[in-house]
Amino acid sequence: MNNNKKYHALKVDTQKCFGCTHCMKICPTEAIRIVNGVAVIDNQRCVDCGNCLRACPADAFYVEQDDLSKINNYKHRVVLFPSVFIGQFSEIYSEGQIYEALLELGFTHIFEVEQPAGWLMESIKDFSGENIHRPLISSFCPAIVRLIQCKYPSLTAHIVRRKAPHDLAAHFAIEQLKKEGAKEDEIGIFYVSPCSAKMAAVNQPVAEKESIVTGVINMKDLYNRIMKLIPTKEKMDTSGFRRHLSREGILWSLPRGESAWYRKKSMAIDGIHNVVKFLERLENDEVPEIDFLELKSCSEGCAGGILLTGNRFLTVERLQKRAARYPKAAQVEVENAAKELVKKKLVADEIKPEHVFVLDQNRSKAIEKLQKINDILCQLPGLDCGGCGAPNCHALAEDMVKGKAKMTDCVFLQNKYLQEQKVKPEKAYKNLEKIWGKQRFEADCNKKGGRNEGF
Amino acid sequence: MAIELNFTIEGGDFSNAGKASSKIKKVLKQLNIEAKIIKKIVVAVYEAEVNVAAHAYSGNVKALVGENDVVVMVSDSGPGIENVELAMKEGYSTASKEVREMGFGAGMGLANIKRNTDELKIETTVGEGTTVTFRCFY
């Protein structure tokens, strides 16, 4: 497997990172280790959920994004954003004012990705007729799709083979613009992402050849730009851009947004650690019959996306109020004849499992390694302190059998070896520096960390 | 070569039933066993765990994960099974009202274990306990 092949939106700023271990402890796939004083992400294991970025007290994680000036290469500049973008703004701003600011910024067309969400729901229901596996698992959240691929390979067949709302919106926008006379190569589609997972999904889609989106914009960055440009009063009527938006569409990215619309026996779970617990049970056949499962990596769905500004619960509250003002999806008329064409484009490829947790392709070697892990675990203190640069004792033992770590990486064992004079003090100190970086332990009153950060 | 995994189960402790099957599952995944087979094993172990929680006073699970198969031995000290043939029947259950109210005891346990395994042996002494041993080939 080529470790560089997989694209990830999350990166570590090694100037800011000081190896505090917050991210390493919270990562749901144990993808982070501390090496030379900074966090290093394992490309194969990372699912781009963004919990590391959320947990970081030093702002050391960042997401890669496209330069906004790239939009000027296109005659027709379309901005696509999920409804949660609107939900971040205080009630004193109307959606019209926000739309005006987007036009001011240089976009010519504005589409919220959830219009016309009815087509996507129809398409998902079509799929339920084609697939025998139950429950169907929504493909909405790319962090969840990647989590299932690597941690729950037996469940990949349950994932709905349909693309996400931003693909729907992109194809819909292109068809709308073409109808108005635009040429396809003059259209630039820019998607405003609420999280690292969607960014990675756009740049390297899991179940499609290549993404229809031209560029990805960081939602936090756009929020700041809009706040600078937002007019004090509405000067024009932008409601035409929102004529296909429905109540269900606005709520789509929030918890129960999909499942409430799918009806039948459906369930919704948000928060990746909650999802992990549930998928464990699902894999063991410990859950009752369910038709449709909506899983979202962030607590409160996309309102809790790592690139949103403000409080997720306030965002949900505002969106619920906003949704109540919009018509139901069944009452929204879409005068676009391209419905069948767009629906066809929403069909995604099959999602294949990725066996990243396999110890060895050779089974007898894998068993040997497992035995070794058990033997090593007998020696380790079982405190999961992270002093070795791995998230817990078990992870360190796994790293050891893979040849990526050694017994002396454990600070407790190292002390024991020092006492038994099996290791020299200079060697022991060098070992620590290898994990935590040079001069990490020298007195420094301005040192980062250990100051109740995050409280 | 085989890996041995051991777990204990307390009678009545339904909240911890599932721990052994989850741990065994993790190990099987690390060995790259086919997902379908893993599922069968996990379902069988889980049913056996629930059986101990529902009927016995205490018990333990011993799994031997080998190169070609996994052998699981679940033994308990408990009331034993009076009529094994009847207990194997789908829908037959001696579970108490309390256990049924918790959503267990539908009488599918042993039948489900049989369906998901390649070999099954039940040894039981009334008033002493039961040992259920089963094997699955990869």
HADDOCK unambig.tbl for C-alpha pairs under 7 A between the chains (distance, minus, plus):
assign (segid A and resid 153 and name CA) (segid B and resid 35 and name CA) 6.71 0.50 0.50
assign (segid A and resid 154 and name CA) (segid B and resid 35 and name CA) 4.95 0.50 0.50
assign (segid A and resid 154 and name CA) (segid B and resid 36 and name CA) 6.89 0.50 0.50
assign (segid A and resid 283 and name CA) (segid B and resid 39 and name CA) 6.89 0.50 0.50
assign (segid A and resid 284 and name CA) (segid B and resid 39 and name CA) 6.60 0.50 0.50
assign (segid A and resid 284 and name CA) (segid B and resid 42 and name CA) 5.89 0.50 0.50
assign (segid A and resid 284 and name CA) (segid B and resid 43 and name CA) 5.66 0.50 0.50
assign (segid A and resid 285 and name CA) (segid B and resid 43 and name CA) 6.52 0.50 0.50
assign (segid A and resid 357 and name CA) (segid B and resid 30 and name CA) 5.58 0.50 0.50
assign (segid A and resid 358 and name CA) (segid B and resid 29 and name CA) 6.40 0.50 0.50
assign (segid A and resid 358 and name CA) (segid B and resid 30 and name CA) 4.07 0.50 0.50
assign (segid A and resid 358 and name CA) (segid B and resid 31 and name CA) 5.76 0.50 0.50
assign (segid A and resid 358 and name CA) (segid B and resid 32 and name CA) 5.55 0.50 0.50
assign (segid A and resid 359 and name CA) (segid B and resid 30 and name CA) 5.27 0.50 0.50
assign (segid A and resid 359 and name CA) (segid B and resid 31 and name CA) 6.35 0.50 0.50
assign (segid A and resid 360 and name CA) (segid B and resid 31 and name CA) 6.93 0.50 0.50
assign (segid A and resid 363 and name CA) (segid B and resid 31 and name CA) 6.01 0.50 0.50
assign (segid A and resid 363 and name CA) (segid B and resid 67 and name CA) 6.28 0.50 0.50
assign (segid A and resid 364 and name CA) (segid B and resid 67 and name CA) 5.91 0.50 0.50
assign (segid A and resid 366 and name CA) (segid B and resid 31 and name CA) 5.75 0.50 0.50
assign (segid A and resid 367 and name CA) (segid B and resid 2 and name CA) 6.78 0.50 0.50
assign (segid A and resid 367 and name CA) (segid B and resid 3 and name CA) 6.78 0.50 0.50
assign (segid A and resid 367 and name CA) (segid B and resid 31 and name CA) 6.96 0.50 0.50
assign (segid A and resid 371 and name CA) (segid B and resid 3 and name CA) 6.16 0.50 0.50
